[in-house]
Amino acid sequence: MSLEIAQAKGFYKAQNLEVTLEFPPQPADVIKLVATGKAQFGIATTSDLINATNEGLQVIGVATLTPRDMGGIMYYKDSGMTSPADLKGKTVAIYNWPQTELNFRTMLEKYNLSLNDVNKVDAGDYSVPLMVAGQVDAADAAAGGEDLNTFLQTGRETGIWLYTEHGVPPFYNFIVIVNPTFAKENPKAVTGFIQAMFEAFDYVNAHLDEAVEISLKAHPDADPEFLRRGWPMGVEPFLKPWPGDADNPRGYMDLDRIRAYAQFQFDGGLIERVPDPTTFIDLSYLPK
């Protein structure tokens, strides 16, 4: 939603930027488009940047927009479960993605459980139908996404145990990425884009109803109720900086935090080496 708001409210224009929004069919395509210079800016995650660096793709992260990750395990609050320890013996839908499976294993291990203690099933393309049909007791989800959709379809209140609150080390979720050649040649444009995005997030927080109407013009098939409730559930709470980051400029990313997360991925068998964050993070473009 924030991308459309920055466009509609003239935040890009105020920074002397003419921005065209493109939404590739696959999230992985964003990195490739920026690396090849076919796009100047993109939005990626810490994991995306680490993988891209290890693959030799030339992109840099210049600011985090939503520092905290909203991924976790959703459950029904009336199920009697109060913590991930209660997943023992339960059926849980997990997306068939290595990072998700590592996160889930790590959560279980924190409560002295293993995959043998649960009935793990494939969440398919979307975990909500399995929850709605009562085929699973819990499922991988993003706050303000699958959990909200499940509630809207069933009327049953959902909760979510965030991975980063149950064993997975903290990492930065949505990060502005830039083609490094473009960044060196156009530093003011990079700083201006970051500033426009910050202003857009702040505007949505302060004018949610108007932001929803603007977003619906760009995405007329979207559910207005889902947009209106999804932002305060799945975006606004995750804008808060991680402990230790708050005294730094907005958009700051701790290189040690990124390095620790890469080590987590390495230890989990997802990557073959831990890259140096200084090679793919550049905070010199942050607005003063």
C-alpha positions in Angstrom: 0.0 0.0 0.0 2.8 2.4 0.8 4.2 2.3 -2.7 0.8 3.6 -4.1 0.6 6.2 -1.4 4.0 7.6 -2.2 3.0 7.9 -5.8 -0.5 9.3 -5.2 0.5 11.8 -2.6 3.4 13.1 -4.5 6.2 12.0 -2.1 8.3 10.7 -5.0 7.7 13.9 -7.0 8.7 16.0 -4.1 12.1 14.3 -4.2 12.4 15.0 -8.0 11.8 11.4 -8.7 9.6 9.9 -11.5 8.8 6.4 -10.3 7.1 3.6 -12.3 5.7 0.8 -10.2 6.2 -2.8 -11.5 5.1 -6.0 -9.7 7.1 -9.0 -11.0 5.2 -12.4 -10.9 7.9 -13.9 -8.6 9.5 -12.1 -5.6 12.9 -13.5 -6.6 12.6 -11.5 -9.8 13.0 -8.2 -7.9 16.6 -8.9 -7.0 17.4 -9.9 -10.6 15.8 -6.8 -12.1 17.7 -4.5 -9.8 21.0 -6.4 -10.2 20.8 -6.2 -14.0 19.8 -2.5 -13.9 16.4 -3.1 -15.4 15.0 -1.6 -12.2 16.8 0.9 -10.0 15.0 0.2 -6.7 13.3 -2.8 -5.2 12.1 -4.2 -1.9 13.8 -7.4 -0.5 14.5 -9.2 2.8 17.7 -9.9 4.6 17.5 -13.5 3.4 17.1 -12.3 -0.2 20.2 -10.1 0.1 22.3 -12.8 1.6 21.3 -15.3 -1.1 21.8 -12.7 -3.9 25.3 -11.9 -2.6 26.3 -15.5 -2.4 25.0 -15.9 -6.0 27.2 -13.0 -7.2 24.3 -10.6 -7.9 25.2 -7.0 -7.5 22.6 -5.3 -5.3 22.9 -3.3 -2.0 20.5 -2.7 0.8 20.3 0.9 1.8 17.5 1.1 4.4 15.1 -1.1 6.2 11.4 0.0 5.9 9.9 -2.6 8.2 12.6 -3.7 10.6 10.7 -6.7 12.2 9.5 -9.8 10.5 5.8 -10.8 10.8 6.2 -14.5 10.0 5.1 -17.2 12.4 2.6 -19.9 13.3 -1.0 -19.0 13.5 -3.5 -20.8 15.7 -7.1 -20.4 17.0 -7.2 -18.7 20.3 -10.1 -20.9 21.4 -8.1 -24.0 20.7 -6.6 -24.1 24.2 -3.1 -23.7 22.9 -1.1 -20.9 24.6 2.5 -21.4 23.4 4.4 -23.3 20.7 5.0 -26.1 23.3 1.3 -27.0 22.8 2.0 -27.9 19.1 3.1 -31.4 20.3 0.8 -34.0 18.6 -0.9 -31.3 16.5 -1.1 -31.1 12.7 0.7 -28.0 11.3 0.7 -26.7 7.8 4.1 -25.4 6.7 5.0 -23.8 3.3 7.5 -25.9 1.3 10.3 -23.4 1.5 13.6 -24.1 3.1 13.7 -20.9 5.2 10.2 -21.5 6.6 11.1 -25.1 7.5 14.2 -23.9 9.3 12.2 -21.3 11.2 9.7 -23.9 12.2 12.3 -26.4 13.3 14.0 -23.7 15.3 10.8 -22.7 17.1 10.1 -26.4 18.0 13.7 -26.8 19.3 13.2 -23.9 21.6 10.4 -25.9 23.3 12.4 -29.2 23.3 10.3 -30.5 20.4 11.2 -31.9 17.0 9.4 -32.5 13.7 8.7 -36.0 15.0 6.5 -34.4 17.7 4.1 -32.8 15.2 2.3 -33.9 12.0 3.8 -31.5 9.5 1.8 -31.1 6.2 2.4 -29.1 3.1 0.6 -25.7 3.2 0.4 -25.6 -0.6 0.0 -22.2 -2.1 -1.9 -20.8 0.8 -2.4 -22.1 4.3 -5.7 -20.4 5.0 -8.0 -23.0 3.3 -6.5 -25.8 5.5 -7.2 -23.7 8.6 -10.7 -22.8 7.5 -11.6 -26.4 6.7 -10.3 -27.6 10.1 -7.8 -29.9 8.5 -4.9 -28.5 10.5 -4.5 -27.1 14.0 -2.0 -24.4 13.1 -0.2 -23.1 10.1 2.6 -20.9 8.8 1.4 -17.3 8.4 2.3 -13.7 8.2 0.6 -11.4 10.8 -2.1 -9.3 9.1 -2.2 -11.8 6.2 -3.2 -15.4 6.6 -4.3 -15.0 10.2 -6.6 -12.1 9.3 -8.0 -13.9 6.3 -8.7 -17.0 8.4 -10.6 -14.9 11.0 -12.6 -13.1 8.3 -13.7 -16.5 6.9 -14.4 -18.3 10.1 -15.2 -15.6 12.7 -12.8 -17.4 15.1 -10.1 -15.2 16.6 -6.6 -16.1 15.6 -3.2 -15.6 17.2 0.3 -15.9 15.9 3.6 -16.9 17.5 6.2 -14.9 15.7 9.3 -16.9 14.8 11.6 -14.1 16.0 10.0 -14.2 19.4 10.4 -18.0 19.6 14.0 -18.9 18.7 14.7 -17.4 15.3 17.3 -14.6 15.5 16.0 -11.1 14.7 16.4 -9.9 11.1 15.3 -7.0 8.9 12.2 -7.7 6.9 11.6 -5.2 4.1 14.7 -3.5 2.9 15.2 -1.0 0.1 17.6 -2.4 -2.4 19.4 -0.5 -5.2 21.6 -1.2 -8.1 25.0 -0.2 -6.8 26.1 1.6 -10.0 22.9 3.6 -10.0 23.4 4.5 -6.4 27.0 5.8 -6.9 25.9 7.9 -9.8 22.6 9.1 -8.2 23.1 9.4 -4.4 20.4 12.1 -4.0 17.9 9.9 -5.8 18.6 7.0 -3.5 18.2 9.2 -0.4 15.1 10.8 -1.9 13.5 7.5 -2.6 14.1 6.3 1.0 12.7 9.5 2.4 9.6 9.2 0.2 9.0 5.7 1.5 9.3 6.8 5.1 6.7 9.6 4.4 4.4 7.1 2.8 4.5 4.8 5.8 3.8 7.7 8.2 0.9 8.9 6.0 -0.8 5.5 6.0 -0.5 5.3 9.8 -2.1 8.7 10.1 -4.7 8.4 7.3 -5.6 4.7 7.0 -9.0 5.1 5.5 -7.8 7.4 2.8 -4.8 5.2 2.1 -7.2 2.2 1.7 -9.3 4.1 -0.9 -6.1 5.1 -2.8 -4.9 1.5 -2.8 -8.3 0.2 -4.0 -8.0 2.4 -7.1 -4.8 0.7 -8.0 -6.1 -2.8 -6.9 -9.9 -2.7 -7.4 -10.3 -6.4 -6.7 -8.8 -6.1 -3.2 -11.0 -6.5 -0.1 -11.2 -3.1 1.6 -11.8 -4.8 5.0 -8.7 -6.8 4.6 -6.6 -3.7 3.7 -8.1 -1.7 6.5 -7.5 -4.3 9.2 -4.3 -5.8 7.7 -2.2 -2.7 8.0 -2.5 -2.2 11.8 -2.1 -6.0 12.3 0.7 -6.8 9.9 2.6 -3.6 9.2 2.4 -0.9 11.9 3.6 -3.0 14.8 6.6 -4.2 12.8 7.9 -0.7 12.1 9.4 -0.5 15.6 13.2 -0.7 15.5 14.9 -3.7 17.1 16.4 -3.1 20.5 19.7 -1.3 20.1 18.7 0.3 16.8 16.4 3.1 18.1 19.1 5.6 18.7 20.3 5.4 15.1 18.7 7.1 12.0 15.5 5.7 10.7 16.2 2.8 8.3 19.4 1.8 10.2 20.5 -1.9 10.0 23.0 -3.4 12.5 25.6 -5.3 10.5 26.3 -7.7 13.5 22.6 -8.6 13.5 22.7 -9.3 9.8 25.9 -11.4 10.2 24.3 -13.4 13.0 21.3 -14.1 10.9 23.5 -15.3 8.0 25.2 -17.5 10.5 21.8 -18.9 11.5 21.1 -19.7 7.8 24.6 -21.3 7.4 24.1 -23.4 10.5 20.7 -24.5 9.2 22.2 -25.6 5.9 20.5 -23.0 3.8 23.7 -21.2 2.6 27.2 -22.4 1.9 29.0 -19.4 3.3 28.4 -16.4 5.5 29.0 -13.3 3.4 30.4 -10.0 4.8 27.5 -7.6 5.3 29.7 -4.7 4.4 29.6 -5.9 0.8 25.9 -5.7 0.4 24.7 -3.1 3.0 25.5 0.6 2.6 23.9 3.0 5.1 25.5 6.2 3.7 22.3 7.0 1.7 20.0 7.2 4.8 18.3 10.6 5.1 19.9 12.8 7.8 
